[in-house]
């Protein structure tokens, strides 16, 4: 396999995906910075509310990843129409799930906020933010489904324009709605809804232009649900972990949970950016296996893993250099900045390992080896991460204990993924795994 050609193909898919992946968390960072200057209580409210609604974003990621793997295999076998058909069925799933979330959150926001915040003032603000922001869920999930099938057919340019345009609009609206319009915390939620709805409409129009029937097919949807089941369990393990981390941080006080919010949103940002390599892996690995070439898929997996490590090292250097500057963009509260500084060394140290983990996640998702990923994530979360962070609470280790647990979570997954890659059992060929 020509290494230079392969690297160009990876970059050609990863770089547009990088912008798409970075757009949403970059908007959240802008939102966090804008809200952070309203005070520590609104910032803590966004920490709690944003953590809950991150579950919807993770559901979208699961949907996109499952669709990419299936569409890429069909595309690699030479059947583009069948690849796009995967997008149609995924869009039905996406919109239905989004409506359920938008409606359900109107009733569930209050109890969830009270359970997580541990502070009545923070809980009230968080519930208000969640009720408004949840209205964007149908658009968010439609955009995820659109990203999934377009990546499967190796089209990353249209998603780039759709997502970037919508989020630039929202980033401009956020400070205007929060301050001049006087909407405060609600203004940030409205800006979030605007971005998600505009992006969802753009992806729906793109699918209509493919001139493929929009009839739902129970068989295809059932196959997607079967693949999504393992990814959903995997995603649930992630969400349980991150919700628990926020809950533990909240028990240490407002400054701790606010400092955790700053570090955690930056972590989500870097994770999604590093995941651009995984997006390229899903598309290329799926297409290569769909074309029946297991040897090239294995060589490609090694190349992708190396690129993931290099990207992680670059992020570690940048994050370390910004330790004294970046947290101040989000808060001027000395106690909050002190807590963010506690998490920072852990945040820096895990980046190279995380880069490799995300890259190899993409390899196995593209190959459809999701059962192994499910089992690995559940074991790493329940057996390592959750015990670590609740031990940190019991022994009063504070934010350092929480972030040590997150680092352990990443390291355990890294070791297990390298073991799986070495066996080669994941590289099953064919249009359908």
C-alpha positions in Angstrom: 0.0 0.0 0.0 1.3 3.5 -1.0 1.8 5.3 2.4 1.8 8.8 0.9 -1.5 8.1 -1.0 -3.0 6.6 2.1 -2.0 9.6 4.2 -3.5 12.0 1.6 -6.8 10.0 1.6 -6.9 10.1 5.4 -6.2 13.8 5.5 -8.7 14.5 2.7 -11.5 12.9 4.8 -10.2 13.9 8.3 -9.6 17.7 7.7 -13.2 18.6 6.6 -14.5 16.2 9.4 -12.2 18.1 11.8 -14.0 21.3 11.2 -17.4 19.7 11.4 -16.5 18.0 14.7 -14.9 21.1 16.1 -17.8 23.4 15.2 -20.3 22.2 17.8 -17.9 22.1 20.8 -16.3 25.4 19.6 -19.8 26.9 19.9 -20.2 25.4 23.4 -16.8 26.9 24.4 -18.0 30.3 23.1 -21.3 29.7 25.0 -19.4 28.8 28.2 -17.2 31.9 27.9 -20.2 34.1 27.4 -22.2 32.6 30.2 -19.2 32.4 32.5 -19.0 36.1 32.7 -22.6 36.2 34.1 -21.2 34.5 37.3 -20.4 31.2 38.8 -24.0 30.1 39.3 -25.0 30.4 35.6 -21.7 28.7 34.6 -22.4 25.8 37.0 -26.0 25.6 35.6 -24.6 25.2 32.1 -22.3 22.5 33.4 -25.2 20.5 34.8 -27.6 21.2 31.9 -25.0 20.7 29.3 -23.9 17.4 30.7 -27.5 16.1 30.5 -28.0 17.3 26.9 -24.6 15.9 25.9 -26.5 12.6 26.1 -28.5 13.7 23.1 -25.3 14.6 21.3 -23.8 11.2 22.1 -27.0 9.5 20.8 -26.4 11.5 17.6 -22.7 10.3 17.5 -23.9 6.7 17.9 -26.3 7.1 15.1 -23.7 8.7 12.8 -21.1 6.1 13.6 -23.4 3.2 13.0 -24.6 4.7 9.7 -21.1 5.5 8.5 -19.9 1.9 9.0 -22.9 0.4 7.1 -22.9 3.0 4.4 -19.2 2.8 3.8 -19.3 -1.0 3.3 -22.0 -0.7 0.7 -20.2 2.2 -1.0 -17.0 0.2 -1.0 -18.8 -2.7 -2.7 -19.9 -0.4 -5.5 -23.6 0.3 -4.4 -23.8 4.0 -3.7 -27.7 4.0 -3.8 -27.8 1.4 -1.0 -25.3 3.5 1.0 -27.6 6.6 0.7 -30.6 4.4 1.6 -28.9 3.8 4.9 -29.1 7.6 5.4 -32.8 7.7 4.7 -33.6 5.1 7.3 -31.2 6.7 9.8 -32.9 10.0 9.4 -36.3 8.5 10.3 -34.7 7.2 13.5 -33.0 10.5 14.2 -36.0 12.7 13.9 -38.2 10.4 15.9 -35.7 10.2 18.7 -35.2 14.0 18.6 -38.9 14.7 19.1 -39.1 12.3 22.0 -36.1 14.0 23.7 -37.5 17.5 23.1 -40.9 16.7 24.6 -39.6 14.5 27.4 -37.1 17.1 28.6 -39.9 19.5 29.3 -41.0 17.2 32.1 -37.7 15.6 33.1 -35.5 18.8 33.2 -36.4 19.7 36.8 -35.9 16.3 38.5 -32.7 15.7 36.6 -31.3 19.1 37.5 -32.1 18.7 41.2 -30.6 15.2 41.2 -27.3 16.4 39.7 -26.8 19.9 41.0 -27.1 19.4 44.8 -27.9 23.2 45.0 -31.4 24.6 44.5 -30.2 27.8 42.8 -28.0 26.0 40.3 -30.8 23.4 39.7 -33.4 26.0 38.8 -31.2 27.7 36.3 -30.0 24.4 34.8 -33.6 23.1 34.4 -34.6 26.3 32.5 -31.6 26.1 30.2 -32.3 22.4 29.5 -36.0 22.9 28.6 -35.2 25.5 26.0 -32.0 23.8 24.6 -33.8 20.5 24.2 -36.0 21.9 21.4 -33.0 21.7 19.1 -32.7 17.9 19.6 -34.6 16.9 16.3 -32.3 19.1 14.3 -29.2 17.8 16.2 -30.0 14.2 15.5 -31.0 14.8 11.8 -27.6 16.4 11.3 -25.9 13.4 12.9 -27.7 11.0 10.6 -26.7 13.2 7.6 -23.1 13.3 8.7 -23.2 9.5 9.0 -24.3 8.6 5.4 -22.2 11.4 3.8 -19.1 10.2 5.5 -19.9 6.6 4.4 -19.9 7.8 0.7 -16.7 9.8 1.5 -18.4 13.2 1.1 -17.1 15.4 3.8 -17.4 18.8 2.1 -21.1 19.4 2.2 -21.3 18.5 6.0 -18.5 21.1 6.4 -20.6 23.9 4.9 -23.8 22.9 6.7 -22.4 22.5 10.2 -19.9 25.4 10.1 -22.5 27.8 8.7 -25.1 27.0 11.3 -22.7 27.2 14.2 -21.1 30.5 13.0 -24.6 32.0 12.9 -25.3 30.7 16.4 -22.0 31.9 17.8 -22.8 35.4 16.6 -26.3 35.2 18.1 -25.2 33.9 21.5 -23.6 37.1 23.0 -26.3 39.3 21.4 -29.1 37.3 23.0 -27.4 37.0 26.3 -26.4 40.6 26.8 -27.9 43.3 24.6 -31.2 41.4 24.3 -31.1 40.8 28.1 -32.1 37.1 27.8 -29.2 35.9 29.9 -28.9 32.1 30.3 -32.0 31.5 28.1 -30.4 33.5 25.3 -27.5 31.0 25.1 -30.0 28.1 24.9 -31.9 29.8 22.1 -28.7 30.3 20.1 -28.0 26.6 20.5 -31.4 25.6 19.2 -30.9 27.9 16.1 -27.6 26.1 15.2 -29.0 22.6 15.5 -32.3 23.3 13.7 -30.6 25.0 10.7 -28.0 22.2 10.4 -30.8 19.5 10.5 -32.8 21.2 7.8 -29.7 21.5 5.5 -29.0 17.7 5.8 -32.6 16.9 5.2 -32.6 18.9 2.0 -29.4 17.3 0.8 -31.0 13.9 1.3 -34.1 14.9 -0.7 -31.8 16.0 -3.6 -30.5 12.4 -3.8 -33.9 11.5 -5.3 -34.2 8.3 -3.3 -37.5 7.2 -1.8 -38.2 8.4 1.8 -40.3 5.4 2.6 -39.3 3.8 5.9 -38.1 0.2 5.6 -38.6 -1.8 8.7 -35.9 -4.4 7.7 -33.2 -1.8 7.2 -34.2 0.1 10.3 -34.1 -3.1 12.3 -30.6 -3.9 11.0 -29.5 -0.4 12.0 -31.0 -0.8 15.4 -29.2 -4.1 16.0 -25.9 -2.5 15.2 -26.8 0.6 17.2 -27.7 -1.5 20.2 -24.1 -2.2 21.0 -23.1 1.4 20.2 -25.9 2.6 22.4 -24.8 0.5 25.4 -21.3 1.8 24.8 -22.5 5.3 24.7 -24.6 4.7 27.8 -21.5 3.7 29.7 -19.8 6.9 28.6 -22.8 9.0 29.7 -23.1 7.3 33.0 -19.4 8.0 33.6 -19.6 11.7 32.7 -22.8 12.3 34.5 -21.3 10.7 37.6 -18.2 12.8 37.3 -20.3 16.0 37.2 -22.4 14.8 40.1 -19.3 14.1 42.2 -17.8 17.5 41.3 -21.0 19.3 42.3 -20.8 17.7 45.7 -17.4 19.4 46.3 -19.0 22.9 45.7 -19.9 25.5 43.1 -16.3 26.4 42.3 -15.3 22.8 41.8 -18.1 21.9 39.4 -17.5 25.2 37.5 -13.8 24.4 37.2 -14.7 20.9 36.1 -17.0 22.4 33.5 -14.2 24.4 31.9 -11.8 21.4 31.8 -14.5 19.0 30.7 -15.7 21.2 27.8 -12.2 21.6 26.6 -11.8 17.8 26.9 -14.9 17.2 24.8 -13.5 19.7 22.3 -10.1 18.0 22.0 -11.8 14.6 22.0 -14.0 15.4 19.0 -11.2 17.1 17.1 -9.0 14.0 17.6 -12.0 12.0 16.5 -11.6 13.4 13.0 -9.0 10.7 12.4 -11.6 8.2 13.6 -14.1 9.5 11.1 -11.6 8.9 8.3 -11.0 5.5 9.7 -14.6 4.6 9.7 -15.1 5.6 6.1 -11.9 4.1 4.7 -11.9 0.9 6.8 -15.5 0.2 6.0 -15.0 0.8 2.3 -11.8 -1.3 2.2 -13.5 -4.2 3.9 -16.6 -3.8 1.7 -14.3 -4.2 -1.3 -12.9 -7.4 0.1 -9.4 -6.3 1.0 -8.6 -7.4 4.6 -4.8 -7.0 4.2 -5.1 -3.3 3.2 -7.5 -2.7 6.0 -5.0 -4.0 8.6 -2.2 -1.9 7.1 -4.5 1.1 7.1 -5.4 0.6 10.7 -1.7 0.7 11.7 -1.3 3.9 9.8 -4.4 5.5 11.4 -3.2 4.6 14.9 0.2 6.3 14.3 -1.5 9.5 13.0 -3.8 9.5 16.1 -0.7 9.4 18.5 1.0 12.3 16.6 -2.2 14.4 16.8 -2.5 13.7 20.5 1.1 14.8 21.2 0.4 18.0 19.3 -2.6 18.7 21.5 -0.7 18.0 24.7 1.9 20.6 23.8 -0.7 23.2 22.9 -2.8 22.6 26.0 0.3 22.7 28.3 1.3 26.0 26.8 -2.1 27.5 27.4 -2.4 26.5 31.0 -2.1 30.0 32.3 -4.3 31.7 29.7 -7.1 29.4 28.4 -9.1 29.0 31.7 -9.3 32.8 32.1 -11.3 33.0 28.9 -14.1 31.2 30.7 -14.1 32.7 34.2 -12.5 35.5 36.3 -13.4 33.8 39.6 -10.2 32.9 41.4 -11.7 29.8 43.1 -13.0 28.5 39.7 -9.6 29.1 38.1 -7.8 27.3 40.9 -10.0 24.2 40.4 -9.5 24.2 36.6 -5.8 24.3 37.3 -6.1 21.1 39.4 -7.5 19.2 36.4 -5.0 20.6 33.9 -2.0 18.3 34.3 -4.2 15.2 33.9 -5.8 16.8 30.9 -2.4 17.3 29.2 -1.0 13.9 30.1 -3.8 11.9 28.6 -3.8 13.5 25.2 -1.3 11.2 23.3 -3.0 8.1 24.7 -6.5 9.5 23.9 -5.4 10.2 20.3 -4.5 6.5 19.8 -7.7 5.4 21.5 -10.0 7.5 19.3 -8.2 6.5 16.1 -8.6 2.7 17.0 -12.2 3.2 18.0 -12.8 4.5 14.5 -11.0 1.5 13.0 -13.3 -1.0 14.9 -16.5 1.0 14.3 -15.7 1.1 10.5 -15.1 -2.6 10.6 -18.4 -3.2 12.4 -16.6 -4.7 15.4 -18.9 -2.9 17.8 -19.6 -5.8 20.2 -16.0 -5.7 21.3 -16.1 -2.0 21.8 -19.3 -2.3 23.8 -17.8 -4.9 26.2 -14.6 -2.9 26.5 -16.3 0.4 27.3 -18.7 -1.2 29.9 -15.8 -2.9 31.7 -13.6 0.2 31.7 -16.4 2.4 32.9 -17.9 0.1 35.6 -14.7 -1.6 36.6 -12.3 1.3 36.6 -13.7 4.9 36.0 -16.8 4.9 38.3 -15.0 3.2 41.3 -12.2 5.7 40.9 -14.3 8.8 41.0 -16.6 7.7 43.8 -13.5 6.7 45.8 -12.3 10.3 45.2 -15.6 11.5 46.7 -15.4 9.3 49.7 -11.8 10.1 50.4 -12.2 13.8 49.6 -9.6 13.8 46.8 -11.5 16.5 44.9 -11.1 17.3 41.3 -7.7 15.6 41.1 -9.3 12.3 41.9 -12.0 12.7 39.3 -9.5 13.5 36.6 -7.2 10.7 37.7 -10.2 8.4 37.2 -10.7 9.7 33.7 -7.1 9.1 32.8 -7.3 5.5 34.0 -10.4 5.1 31.9 -8.5 6.1 28.7 -5.4 4.0 29.5 -7.5 0.8 30.1 -9.2 1.2 26.8 -5.9 1.9 25.0 -4.4 -1.4 26.2 -7.4 -3.5 25.2 -7.7 -1.8 21.7 -4.1 -2.6 20.9 -4.7 -6.2 21.9 -7.7 -6.4 19.6 -5.8 -4.8 16.7 -3.0 -7.3 17.0 -5.3 -10.3 16.7 -6.7 -9.2 13.3 -10.1 -10.8 14.0 -11.9 -7.5 13.5 -11.1 -7.4 9.7 -14.2 -9.2 8.3 -14.8 -8.5 4.6 -18.0 -8.0 2.6 -20.8 -5.5 1.9 -22.4 -6.6 5.2 -20.6 -7.8 8.3 
